[in-house]
Every structure is written in structure tokens, then in C-alpha cells.
Amino acid sequence: VTWSPRAIGESLLAGDLKPVVRRATATDLLERDRFRRKEEDVLAQCRARAREHRLPMTVVSAEYSYDGARLVVSFTAEGRIDFRDLVRDLARTFNTRIEMKQIGVRDQAKVLDGVGKCGRQLCCSAWLREFNPVTIKMAKQQNLPLNPPEISGVCGRLLCCLAYEADVYAAARTHLPPVGAAALTPHG
């Protein structure tokens, strides 16, 4: 459960809702914690196996389902990867169902967490839930230097925060005089 109870419209429901089986027992919680403690070691083994299979991918995370029936391995890669042999190898090693999930570099930054140029926790890790498109036009509107290292985040993409104030800058441009123009104020 990620939200407190609230009413949502029928249009927001995608498919049927799964029923709640029961409240988690102490045994369920202990089992979940046992699998969570194994995840770091499993991640290291997944990375090693990917290297052994010479796959051009970066394994980002490995997470067990609450009951350990499934292991979701998230990775980044430039293009499509044939990881069938890796999945068979991992399934034999961990004796569970393996699900491979390719994620983008922004999702990778979200999973790994870190500190942004502003000195605060990455927005995508702390609170940002959706990645809206960020364009170079937004940087131009804000008169930022178009030097890629200066306007790129830790993920290598344009800073998400460029989009936060884009509308404010666009609205201000309609009311402010051009740069270098003489402006008349009530004080002169």
C-alpha cells in the first residue's frame, strides 16, 4: 500500500483490482526481511553472471517479491539484449522465477539515489514520480549556458529542474522589456 485510502475515478483503473488476501503476519514480515537482506549479495552475483555472459548491460538492482517467489532484476543497456541464457543461469542459481526489467538512465539514478548539483537529494529519488520531457529550449528560455556538463544531471540527461520554472520564465518574458532596453519606472 503506497497511498492512504482515497476515492479514484473508474477511468484511472487499469484492469481489475487484486484482492487483499489478509493482513501481513509477523512471519510474513520476517520472511520479507530475510529476502531483503539477501538482495545485496544477489545483486553482486547477478552483475558477475552478466559479465560472464559478456552482456553489454549494467545491472542496477535485484529485488525479491515479498514471498521470494520472484526475483526482479533491473538493468540499463544501450539497446535490446538477448539475456535468455542469463535468465536460465540465474533461475538455476537462485531457484526462483527471474524477471528482467530494462530501465532508463533516469530510473537508474532514482534507484541508486545521490546528491544533485544543488546539494540536495536527487528529486527523482526524493519525490519526483513521473519524468516529464525536458528540452534544450527550456535552458535557452532561462538564459542558462548551453554547456552540457552544466545543465545535465547525474543521469547524463538534461536537469529535471529545468522544467520546474519553464512556465514562469515564459510568462515573465511577455511582461518584461528585452535585455538592454531602457525601462521607465515610477521612480525614474
C-alpha positions in Angstrom: 0.0 0.0 0.0 1.5 3.3 -1.1 -1.4 5.7 -0.6 -3.8 6.4 2.2 -7.4 5.4 1.3 -9.0 7.7 -1.2 -11.6 7.6 -3.9 -10.5 7.5 -7.5 -12.4 7.6 -10.8 -13.2 4.5 -12.8 -11.2 5.9 -15.7 -8.0 5.7 -13.6 -8.4 1.9 -13.0 -6.4 -0.2 -15.4 -7.9 -3.7 -15.3 -9.3 -5.5 -12.2 -8.0 -4.7 -8.8 -6.4 -7.6 -7.0 -7.9 -8.6 -3.7 -6.2 -8.2 -0.4 -5.6 -11.7 0.9 -5.0 -10.9 4.5 -3.1 -8.6 6.8 0.6 -9.4 6.9 1.6 -11.6 9.8 4.8 -11.4 11.8 6.0 -14.5 9.9 5.3 -12.7 6.6 7.3 -9.7 7.7 10.2 -11.8 8.9 10.2 -13.7 5.6 10.2 -10.4 3.6 13.1 -9.1 5.7 15.1 -12.3 5.1 14.7 -11.8 1.4 15.7 -8.1 1.6 18.9 -9.0 3.4 19.8 -11.4 0.6 19.3 -8.8 -2.2 22.7 -7.1 -1.9 24.5 -10.5 -2.3 22.1 -11.5 -5.1 22.9 -8.2 -6.9 26.6 -8.8 -6.8 26.1 -12.3 -8.2 23.8 -11.0 -11.0 26.4 -8.5 -12.0 29.1 -11.2 -12.1 26.9 -13.5 -14.2 26.1 -10.7 -16.6 29.9 -10.1 -17.0 30.5 -13.9 -17.5 27.9 -13.9 -20.3 29.6 -10.8 -21.8 26.3 -8.9 -21.9 26.6 -5.1 -22.5 24.4 -4.2 -19.6 24.6 -2.6 -16.2 22.6 -4.5 -13.5 21.1 -1.8 -11.3 19.0 -3.7 -8.7 17.7 -7.1 -7.7 14.6 -7.3 -5.7 12.7 -10.3 -4.4 8.9 -10.3 -4.2 7.6 -10.3 -0.6 7.4 -14.1 -0.6 10.6 -14.8 -2.6 8.7 -16.5 -5.5 10.1 -14.0 -8.0 13.3 -12.0 -8.4 13.1 -8.8 -10.5 16.5 -7.8 -11.9 16.6 -4.2 -13.3 19.2 -3.2 -15.8 20.2 -0.5 -18.2 21.6 -1.1 -21.7 22.0 0.9 -24.9 19.7 -1.3 -26.9 17.9 -4.7 -26.8 19.8 -7.5 -25.1 19.3 -11.3 -25.6 19.5 -12.3 -21.9 17.8 -15.7 -22.2 21.0 -17.6 -21.2 21.5 -15.3 -18.2 17.9 -15.8 -17.0 18.3 -19.6 -17.2 21.6 -19.3 -15.3 20.1 -17.1 -12.6 17.0 -19.3 -12.2 19.2 -22.3 -11.6 21.4 -20.4 -9.1 18.6 -18.8 -7.1 15.9 -21.4 -7.6 13.2 -18.8 -8.3 11.4 -17.2 -11.2 13.6 -14.4 -12.7 12.1 -11.3 -14.3 14.4 -9.0 -16.2 13.4 -5.3 -16.5 15.2 -2.8 -18.6 15.0 0.7 -17.2 16.3 4.1 -18.4 19.2 6.1 -17.0 16.8 8.4 -15.1 15.2 5.4 -13.5 18.8 4.2 -12.7 19.6 7.5 -10.9 16.3 7.2 -9.0 17.2 3.6 -7.8 20.8 4.4 -6.9 20.0 7.8 -5.3 22.5 10.5 -4.8 23.1 14.3 -4.5 22.3 16.8 -7.3 24.2 19.9 -8.3 22.1 21.9 -5.8 23.5 19.8 -2.9 20.2 18.2 -2.1 18.9 14.6 -2.6 18.0 13.8 -6.2 14.4 14.9 -7.0 13.7 11.6 -8.7 14.7 9.7 -5.6 13.0 12.0 -3.1 9.7 13.0 -4.5 9.5 13.1 -8.3 7.2 10.3 -9.6 7.0 11.0 -13.3 9.7 12.1 -15.7 8.3 14.9 -17.9 10.2 15.8 -21.0 12.9 18.4 -20.6 14.1 20.3 -23.7 17.1 22.4 -24.5 14.6 25.2 -25.3 13.9 25.4 -21.5 17.5 26.1 -20.8 17.6 28.7 -23.5 14.5 30.4 -22.0 16.2 30.6 -18.7 19.4 32.1 -20.2 21.5 29.2 -18.9 24.8 28.3 -20.6 24.3 25.6 -23.1 27.3 23.7 -21.9 26.1 20.1 -21.4 28.0 19.3 -18.2 26.4 22.4 -16.6 22.8 21.6 -17.5 23.0 17.8 -17.2 22.1 15.8 -14.1 23.9 12.7 -12.6 21.9 10.6 -15.1 23.5 12.4 -18.0 20.2 13.8 -19.2 19.0 17.4 -19.0 18.3 18.5 -15.4 14.7 17.8 -14.5 14.5 21.1 -12.6 14.8 23.0 -15.9 11.1 22.1 -16.4 10.0 23.4 -13.0 10.3 27.1 -13.9 9.9 27.0 -17.6 6.3 28.3 -17.5 7.3 31.1 -15.1 10.1 32.2 -17.5 7.8 32.1 -20.5 5.2 34.2 -18.8 7.7 36.7 -17.5 9.1 37.2 -21.0 5.8 38.5 -22.1 5.8 41.3 -19.5 9.5 42.2 -19.2 11.3 44.5 -21.5 14.1 43.0 -23.7 17.6 42.7 -22.3 19.4 46.1 -22.6 16.2 48.2 -23.3 15.6 51.3 -21.3 12.7 51.0 -18.9 10.6 53.7 -17.3 9.6 53.2 -13.7 7.5 55.4 -11.3 10.9 56.5 -9.7 12.5 57.4 -13.0 
